Amino acid sequence: MQQVRGLGVALFMITFFGALWGMVGAFALPGALSLLAGVLVGAATVVHLLSSARLLRLSQRLPVAAGDVGTNPFGTRSYRLAVLFEVTAVPICAAVL
């Protein structure tokens, strides 16, 4: 089923950006708190990446229904622009805050 694959891809992308935001925030904290927050963000990232990989592997074993074949929304111009804006906004916000 394409829904399972889409869920796995979405979880992977959300984990990537969540880890990026989390690490930037963790490194901004003072002293030992920074290390603790970094370890917690790292552990949560690993758990979510493993879950994402599990969903992607599961989706490869499921049959593809005829109605599941369609266009890939991740290849559209608007999606690429959204990712570009988000990737540039993260370091800008980190520098400002």
DSSP file (Angstrom, degrees, kcal/mol; ACC not computed):
  #  RESIDUE AA STRUCTURE BP1 BP2  ACC     N-H-->O    O-->H-N    N-H-->O    O-->H-N    TCO  KAPPA ALPHA  PHI   PSI    X-CA   Y-CA   Z-CA
    1    1 A M     >        0   0    0      0, 0.0     4,-1.3     0, 0.0     3,-0.4   0.000 360.0 360.0 360.0 135.5    0.0    0.0    0.0
    2    2 A Q  H  >  +     0   0    0      1,-0.2     4,-3.0     2,-0.2     5,-0.2   0.767 360.0  67.1 -69.8 -25.1    1.3    3.4   -0.9
    3    3 A Q  H  > S+     0   0    0      1,-0.2     4,-2.3     2,-0.2    -1,-0.2   0.895 100.8  49.0 -63.1 -37.7   -0.1    4.9    2.3
    4    4 A V  H  > S+     0   0    0     -3,-0.4     4,-2.1     2,-0.2    -1,-0.2   0.910 112.9  47.0 -67.7 -41.5    2.4    2.9    4.3
    5    5 A R  H  X S+     0   0    0     -4,-1.3     4,-2.5     2,-0.2     5,-0.2   0.927 112.4  50.0 -64.6 -44.4    5.2    4.0    2.1
    6    6 A G  H  X S+     0   0    0     -4,-3.0     4,-2.6     1,-0.2    -2,-0.2   0.883 109.8  51.0 -61.4 -38.7    4.0    7.6    2.3
    7    7 A L  H  X S+     0   0    0     -4,-2.3     4,-2.5    -5,-0.2    -1,-0.2   0.901 110.4  49.4 -65.5 -40.7    3.9    7.4    6.0
    8    8 A G  H  X S+     0   0    0     -4,-2.1     4,-2.0     2,-0.2    -2,-0.2   0.908 113.0  46.3 -63.9 -42.7    7.4    6.1    6.2
    9    9 A V  H  X S+     0   0    0     -4,-2.5     4,-2.4     2,-0.2    -2,-0.2   0.918 113.2  49.3 -66.5 -43.5    8.7    8.8    3.9
   10   10 A A  H  X S+     0   0    0     -4,-2.6     4,-2.7     1,-0.2     5,-0.2   0.912 110.6  50.3 -62.9 -42.1    6.9   11.5    5.9
   11   11 A L  H  X S+     0   0    0     -4,-2.5     4,-2.3     1,-0.2    -1,-0.2   0.895 110.2  51.0 -63.3 -39.5    8.2   10.2    9.2
   12   12 A F  H  X S+     0   0    0     -4,-2.0     4,-2.1     2,-0.2    -2,-0.2   0.935 112.9  45.0 -62.1 -46.3   11.7   10.2    7.8
   13   13 A M  H  X S+     0   0    0     -4,-2.4     4,-2.2     2,-0.2     5,-0.2   0.913 113.7  48.6 -66.7 -42.7   11.4   13.8    6.6
   14   14 A I  H  X S+     0   0    0     -4,-2.7     4,-2.6     1,-0.2    -1,-0.2   0.893 111.0  51.8 -63.8 -39.1    9.8   15.0    9.9
   15   15 A T  H  X S+     0   0    0     -4,-2.3     4,-2.7    -5,-0.2     5,-0.2   0.906 108.0  52.2 -63.5 -41.8   12.6   13.2   11.8
   16   16 A F  H  X S+     0   0    0     -4,-2.1     4,-2.1     2,-0.2    -2,-0.2   0.953 115.1  39.4 -59.7 -51.2   15.3   14.9    9.8
   17   17 A F  H  X S+     0   0    0     -4,-2.2     4,-2.6     1,-0.2     5,-0.2   0.866 115.1  53.0 -71.2 -34.3   13.9   18.4   10.3
   18   18 A G  H  X S+     0   0    0     -4,-2.6     4,-2.8    -5,-0.2    -1,-0.2   0.900 110.2  48.4 -64.0 -40.3   13.0   17.7   14.0
   19   19 A A  H  X S+     0   0    0     -4,-2.7     4,-2.7     2,-0.2     5,-0.2   0.895 110.8  51.3 -66.2 -39.6   16.6   16.5   14.6
   20   20 A L  H  X S+     0   0    0     -4,-2.1     4,-2.2    -5,-0.2    -2,-0.2   0.952 114.6  41.8 -62.1 -49.8   18.0   19.6   12.9
   21   21 A W  H  X S+     0   0    0     -4,-2.6     4,-2.5     1,-0.2    -2,-0.2   0.917 115.6  51.3 -63.1 -43.1   15.8   21.9   15.1
   22   22 A G  H  X S+     0   0    0     -4,-2.8     4,-2.7    -5,-0.2    -2,-0.2   0.906 111.0  46.4 -63.0 -43.0   16.5   19.8   18.2
   23   23 A M  H  X S+     0   0    0     -4,-2.7     4,-2.6     2,-0.2    -1,-0.2   0.897 111.6  51.3 -68.3 -39.6   20.3   19.8   17.8
   24   24 A V  H  X S+     0   0    0     -4,-2.2     4,-0.9    -5,-0.2    -2,-0.2   0.934 114.5  44.4 -61.8 -43.7   20.4   23.6   17.0
   25   25 A G  H  X S+     0   0    0     -4,-2.5     4,-0.6     1,-0.2     3,-0.4   0.893 112.3  52.1 -66.1 -39.8   18.3   24.1   20.2
   26   26 A A  H >< S+     0   0    0     -4,-2.7     3,-1.1     1,-0.2    12,-0.2   0.905 107.7  50.7 -64.8 -41.3   20.4   21.7   22.2
   27   27 A F  H 3< S+     0   0    0     -4,-2.6    -1,-0.2     1,-0.2    -2,-0.2   0.719 103.6  60.8 -70.7 -18.7   23.7   23.4   21.3
   28   28 A A  H 3< S+     0   0    0     -4,-0.9    -1,-0.2    -3,-0.4    -2,-0.2   0.649  87.0  94.1 -81.0 -14.7   22.3   26.8   22.3
   29   29 A L  S << S-     0   0    0     -3,-1.1     2,-0.2    -4,-0.6     5,-0.1  -0.404  84.0-103.4 -76.3 155.3   21.8   25.6   25.9
   30   30 A P    >>  -     0   0    0      0, 0.0     3,-1.1     0, 0.0     4,-0.6  -0.536  63.2 -41.6 -82.8 145.3   24.5   26.3   28.4
   31   31 A G  H >> S-     0   0    0      1,-0.2     3,-1.0    -2,-0.2     4,-0.9  -0.008 120.5  -1.3  54.0-134.3   27.0   23.7   29.8
   32   32 A A  H 3> S+     0   0    0      1,-0.3     4,-2.4     2,-0.2    -1,-0.2   0.739 123.9  68.4 -67.7 -24.3   26.0   20.2   30.6
   33   33 A L  H <> S+     0   0    0     -3,-1.1     4,-2.6     1,-0.2    -1,-0.3   0.853  95.9  56.0 -62.4 -33.7   22.4   20.8   29.7
   34   34 A S  H <X S+     0   0    0     -3,-1.0     4,-2.3    -4,-0.6    -1,-0.2   0.917 108.4  46.5 -63.2 -44.4   23.5   21.1   26.1
   35   35 A L  H  X S+     0   0    0     -4,-0.9     4,-2.3     2,-0.2    -2,-0.2   0.928 113.2  48.7 -64.9 -45.5   25.0   17.7   26.2
   36   36 A L  H  X S+     0   0    0     -4,-2.4     4,-2.3     1,-0.2    -2,-0.2   0.926 113.2  46.7 -61.3 -45.8   22.0   16.1   27.9
   37   37 A A  H  X S+     0   0    0     -4,-2.6     4,-2.6     1,-0.2    -1,-0.2   0.890 111.3  52.7 -64.5 -39.0   19.6   17.7   25.4
   38   38 A G  H  X S+     0   0    0     -4,-2.3     4,-2.4    -5,-0.2    -1,-0.2   0.891 109.6  48.5 -63.1 -40.0   21.8   16.6   22.5
   39   39 A V  H  X S+     0   0    0     -4,-2.3     4,-2.6     2,-0.2    -2,-0.2   0.908 112.4  48.8 -66.7 -41.9   21.8   13.0   23.7
   40   40 A L  H  X S+     0   0    0     -4,-2.3     4,-2.4     2,-0.2    -2,-0.2   0.914 112.5  47.3 -64.3 -42.6   18.0   13.1   24.1
   41   41 A V  H  X S+     0   0    0     -4,-2.6     4,-2.3     2,-0.2    -2,-0.2   0.913 112.5  50.8 -64.0 -41.7   17.5   14.5   20.7
   42   42 A G  H  X S+     0   0    0     -4,-2.4     4,-2.2    -5,-0.2    -2,-0.2   0.908 110.8  48.0 -62.0 -42.9   19.9   11.9   19.3
   43   43 A A  H  X S+     0   0    0     -4,-2.6     4,-2.2     2,-0.2    -2,-0.2   0.923 112.6  48.0 -65.2 -44.0   18.1    9.0   21.0
   44   44 A A  H  X S+     0   0    0     -4,-2.4     4,-2.3     1,-0.2    -1,-0.2   0.881 110.8  52.9 -63.8 -36.9   14.7   10.3   19.7
   45   45 A T  H  X S+     0   0    0     -4,-2.3     4,-2.6    -5,-0.2    -2,-0.2   0.923 108.3  49.1 -64.2 -44.6   16.1   10.7   16.2
   46   46 A V  H  X S+     0   0    0     -4,-2.2     4,-2.4     2,-0.2     5,-0.2   0.921 111.0  50.4 -61.5 -44.0   17.4    7.1   16.2
   47   47 A V  H  X S+     0   0    0     -4,-2.2     4,-2.0     1,-0.2    -1,-0.2   0.926 113.5  44.9 -60.7 -45.3   14.1    5.7   17.4
   48   48 A H  H  X S+     0   0    0     -4,-2.3     4,-2.3     2,-0.2    -1,-0.2   0.873 111.8  51.7 -69.6 -36.3   12.2    7.6   14.7
   49   49 A L  H  X S+     0   0    0     -4,-2.6     4,-2.6     2,-0.2    -1,-0.2   0.901 109.9  49.7 -66.3 -39.4   14.6    6.7   11.9
   50   50 A L  H  X S+     0   0    0     -4,-2.4     4,-2.1     2,-0.2    -2,-0.2   0.899 111.3  49.6 -64.6 -39.6   14.3    3.0   12.8
   51   51 A S  H  X S+     0   0    0     -4,-2.0     4,-2.2    -5,-0.2    -2,-0.2   0.904 111.0  49.7 -64.1 -40.8   10.5    3.3   12.8
   52   52 A S  H  X S+     0   0    0     -4,-2.3     4,-2.3     2,-0.2    -2,-0.2   0.922 110.5  49.3 -63.3 -45.0   10.7    5.0    9.4
   53   53 A A  H  X S+     0   0    0     -4,-2.6     4,-2.3     1,-0.2    -1,-0.2   0.884 109.5  52.9 -62.7 -38.1   12.9    2.3    8.0
   54   54 A R  H  X S+     0   0    0     -4,-2.1     4,-2.4     2,-0.2    -1,-0.2   0.921 109.9  47.5 -63.9 -43.7   10.6   -0.4    9.3
   55   55 A L  H  X S+     0   0    0     -4,-2.2     4,-2.3     2,-0.2    -2,-0.2   0.894 111.5  50.7 -64.9 -39.3    7.6    1.3    7.6
   56   56 A L  H  X S+     0   0    0     -4,-2.3     4,-1.1     2,-0.2    -2,-0.2   0.896 111.7  47.3 -66.3 -39.2    9.5    1.6    4.3
   57   57 A R  H  X S+     0   0    0     -4,-2.3     4,-0.8     1,-0.2     3,-0.4   0.906 111.8  51.1 -66.6 -40.7   10.5   -2.1    4.5
   58   58 A L  H >X S+     0   0    0     -4,-2.4     3,-0.9     1,-0.2     4,-0.8   0.891 105.4  56.0 -62.1 -39.6    7.0   -3.1    5.2
   59   59 A S  H 3< S+     0   0    0     -4,-2.3     3,-0.3     1,-0.2    -1,-0.2   0.794 100.0  59.7 -66.3 -27.0    5.7   -1.1    2.3
   60   60 A Q  H 3< S+     0   0    0     -4,-1.1    -1,-0.2    -3,-0.4    -2,-0.2   0.780 105.6  48.8 -71.0 -25.0    7.9   -3.0   -0.1
   61   61 A R  H << S+     0   0    0     -3,-0.9    -1,-0.2    -4,-0.8    -2,-0.2   0.634  94.5  89.7 -88.7 -14.6    6.2   -6.3    0.9
   62   62 A L  S  < S-     0   0    0     -4,-0.8     2,-0.1    -3,-0.3    -3,-0.0  -0.556  84.1-108.8 -83.8 147.4    2.7   -5.0    0.4
   63   63 A P        -     0   0    0      0, 0.0     2,-0.6     0, 0.0    -1,-0.1  -0.411  28.2-121.7 -71.8 151.2    0.9   -5.3   -2.9
   64   64 A V        -     0   0    0    -63,-0.1     2,-0.1    -2,-0.1     5,-0.0  -0.843  24.4-140.6 -95.2 121.1    0.3   -2.1   -4.9
   65   65 A A    >   -     0   0    0     -2,-0.6     3,-1.4     1,-0.1     4,-0.4  -0.438  20.7-115.7 -77.6 156.1   -3.4   -1.5   -5.6
   66   66 A A  G >  S+     0   0    0      1,-0.3     3,-0.9     2,-0.2    -1,-0.1   0.846 115.2  54.0 -61.7 -34.8   -4.4   -0.1   -9.0
   67   67 A G  G 3  S+     0   0    0      1,-0.2    -1,-0.3     3,-0.0    -3,-0.0   0.585  94.7  70.8 -76.9  -9.3   -5.7    3.1   -7.5
   68   68 A D  G <  S+     0   0    0     -3,-1.4     2,-0.5     2,-0.1    -1,-0.2   0.611  73.1  97.7 -83.8 -12.0   -2.4    3.8   -5.7
   69   69 A V    <   +     0   0    0     -3,-0.9     2,-0.3    -4,-0.4    -3,-0.0  -0.655  54.1 112.5 -80.9 126.4   -0.5    4.6   -8.8
   70   70 A G        -     0   0    0     -2,-0.5     2,-0.2     0, 0.0    -2,-0.1  -0.888  64.9 -41.3-167.0-164.9   -0.3    8.4   -9.3
   71   71 A T        -     0   0    0     -2,-0.3     3,-0.0     1,-0.1     0, 0.0  -0.470  53.0-117.9 -79.9 152.0    1.9   11.4   -9.4
   72   72 A N    >   -     0   0    0     -2,-0.2     3,-1.5     1,-0.1     4,-0.1  -0.801  17.4-160.4 -90.0 113.3    4.6   11.9   -6.8
   73   73 A P  G >  S+     0   0    0      0, 0.0     3,-1.0     0, 0.0     6,-0.2   0.721  87.0  67.4 -68.7 -17.9    3.9   15.0   -4.8
   74   74 A F  G 3  S+     0   0    0      1,-0.2    -2,-0.0     5,-0.1    -3,-0.0   0.586  94.7  57.7 -77.8  -8.7    7.5   15.2   -3.6
   75   75 A G  G <  S+     0   0    0     -3,-1.5    -1,-0.2     4,-0.1     2,-0.1   0.387  82.6 110.8 -99.6   3.6    8.7   16.0   -7.2
   76   76 A T  S <> S-     0   0    0     -3,-1.0     4,-1.9    -4,-0.1     5,-0.1  -0.364  75.4-121.4 -80.2 159.1    6.6   19.1   -7.7
   77   77 A R  H  > S+     0   0    0      1,-0.2     4,-2.3     2,-0.2     5,-0.2   0.897 111.8  54.5 -64.5 -41.6    8.0   22.6   -7.9
   78   78 A S  H  > S+     0   0    0      1,-0.2     4,-2.2     2,-0.2    -1,-0.2   0.878 107.5  50.2 -63.9 -37.2    6.0   23.8   -4.9
   79   79 A Y  H  > S+     0   0    0     -6,-0.2     4,-2.4     2,-0.2    -1,-0.2   0.933 110.0  49.7 -66.3 -44.6    7.3   21.0   -2.7
   80   80 A R  H  X S+     0   0    0     -4,-1.9     4,-2.4     1,-0.2    -2,-0.2   0.893 111.1  49.9 -61.5 -39.2   10.9   21.8   -3.7
   81   81 A L  H  X S+     0   0    0     -4,-2.3     4,-2.7     2,-0.2    -1,-0.2   0.907 109.1  51.8 -65.1 -41.2   10.4   25.5   -2.9
   82   82 A A  H  X S+     0   0    0     -4,-2.2     4,-2.2     1,-0.2    -2,-0.2   0.913 111.6  46.6 -61.5 -42.8    8.9   24.6    0.5
   83   83 A V  H  X S+     0   0    0     -4,-2.4     4,-2.9     2,-0.2     5,-0.2   0.910 111.5  51.9 -65.6 -41.9   11.9   22.5    1.3
   84   84 A L  H  X S+     0   0    0     -4,-2.4     4,-2.0     1,-0.2    -2,-0.2   0.930 111.2  46.9 -60.0 -46.2   14.3   25.2    0.1
   85   85 A F  H  X S+     0   0    0     -4,-2.7     4,-2.0     1,-0.2    -1,-0.2   0.897 114.0  48.0 -63.8 -39.4   12.6   27.8    2.3
   86   86 A E  H  X S+     0   0    0     -4,-2.2     4,-1.9    -5,-0.2    -2,-0.2   0.921 110.3  50.7 -68.2 -43.0   12.6   25.5    5.3
   87   87 A V  H  < S+     0   0    0     -4,-2.9    -1,-0.2     1,-0.2    -2,-0.2   0.858 115.4  43.1 -64.7 -34.8   16.3   24.6    4.9
   88   88 A T  H  X S+     0   0    0     -4,-2.0     4,-1.3    -5,-0.2    -1,-0.2   0.808 110.7  56.3 -79.6 -28.7   17.2   28.3    4.7
   89   89 A A  H  X S+     0   0    0     -4,-2.0     4,-2.9    -5,-0.2     5,-0.3   0.843  96.9  63.8 -71.8 -32.9   14.9   29.3    7.5
   90   90 A V  H  X S+     0   0    0     -4,-1.9     4,-2.3     1,-0.2     5,-0.2   0.959 107.9  37.8 -60.0 -54.8   16.4   26.9   10.1
   91   91 A P  H  > S+     0   0    0      0, 0.0     4,-2.1     0, 0.0    -1,-0.2   0.864 116.5  53.6 -68.0 -31.0   19.9   28.5   10.2
   92   92 A I  H  X S+     0   0    0     -4,-1.3     4,-2.3     2,-0.2    -2,-0.2   0.947 111.9  44.2 -65.4 -46.8   18.6   32.0    9.9
   93   93 A C  H  X S+     0   0    0     -4,-2.9     4,-2.9     1,-0.2    -1,-0.2   0.885 111.9  53.7 -63.7 -38.6   16.3   31.4   12.9
   94   94 A A  H  < S+     0   0    0     -4,-2.3    -1,-0.2    -5,-0.3    -2,-0.2   0.887 111.1  46.1 -63.7 -38.2   19.1   29.8   14.8
   95   95 A A  H  < S+     0   0    0     -4,-2.1    -2,-0.2     2,-0.2    -1,-0.2   0.885 115.9  45.1 -72.0 -38.2   21.3   32.8   14.2
   96   96 A V  H  <        0   0    0     -4,-2.3    -2,-0.2     1,-0.2    -3,-0.2   0.913 360.0 360.0 -72.2 -42.5   18.6   35.3   15.2
   97   97 A L     <        0   0    0     -4,-2.9    -1,-0.2    -5,-0.2    -2,-0.2   0.484 360.0 360.0 -81.2 360.0   17.4   33.4   18.2
